[in-house]
Amino acid sequence: GGKVEPGETAQQALRRELQEELGITVDRVWPWICREFTYPHARVRLRFFRVSSWRGEIVPIEHSGFAWLKVGDAPGVAPILPANGPILRALELPPLYAVSNAEENGPAAELARFEKALAQGLRLLQVRDKTLPAAQRERFAGQLMALARPCRQACVLINDDPQLARRVAAQGVHLSSTRLWQVDRRPDFDCVAASCHNAADLARAAQLGVDFAVLGPVLPTPTHPEAAGIGWAAFSHLVERSPLPVYALGGLQPGMLELARGHGSHGVALMRGWR
């Protein structure tokens, strides 16, 4: 990283710094998150990008300390600044967030869909299905937890029901945009997400310190085909300065992941489109 010079965009500065400091030419990069810090001497805005492809051999030109780390590994340096903690956790979030649709598919078929997807590497799941009878929803959530528990790093969130999440030992909760404004603190779970529809929702999610947000609908959905969605331009504008990883939601397919990333999304959240 480094400072943005006059006349540069943040991405241009990134490319220059990586060339100067590591000797590589970036081929593929997308915007990720933006965090601001206020110090006694200055206010600093850090824009983070994710680089997936480059040319050249990485050589530490300006710094002697350099090491490759797998996502989730503890950095071999200390102390880790508190501001870096959320960033390291955010790197562990997978690109796909699968939302349940047992209301349409039926619980048995939906469990079979999740079982297949978990075997193929799905690791971030949400139990939605708010219109299912309470007992049936709890049974479905418990059965899904039984499928997910043996899968390393699988994370199941329950939509808007912290009591149910605790009863089935889920890893977290997903707050609706309504509940987002009703709670006065982050719920006490390992992972907390929030649905957002506008800039105010995103700011509230960041204030509560949730792990990630879902923003949409980006495109028209089968349930609301008359609604145009906010579109990619508005999505990109809304997430441009978000300190949280944001998943795009609404009318999307898995093949749209690169498109979503190009507009600042961490990944895609799908209800009907995942397999």
Sequence and secondary structure as in RCSB ss.txt:
>XXXX:A:sequence
GGKVEPGETAQQALRRELQEELGITVDRVWPWICREFTYPHARVRLRFFRVSSWRGEIVPIEHSGFAWLKVGDAP
GVAPILPANGPILRALELPPLYAVSNAEENGPAAELARFEKALAQGLRLLQVRDKTLPAAQRERFAGQLMALARP
CRQACVLINDDPQLARRVAAQGVHLSSTRLWQVDRRPDFDCVAASCHNAADLARAAQLGVDFAVLGPVLPTPTHP
EAAGIGWAAFSHLVERSPLPVYALGGLQPGMLELARGHGSHGVALMRGWR
>XXXX:A:secstr
     TT  HHHHHHHHHHHHH  EEEEEEEEEEEEEE SS EEEEEEEEEEEEES    SS S      TTS  
SSS   GGGHHHHHHHTS SEEEE  HHHH HHHHHHHHHHHHHTT  EEEE  TTS HHHHHHHHHHHHHHHTT
STT EEEEET HHHHHHTT SEEEE HHHHHH SS  SSSEEEEEE SHHHHHHHHHHT SEEEE   S BTTBT
T    HHHHHHHHHTT SS EEEESS  GGGHHHHHHTT SEEEESSS  
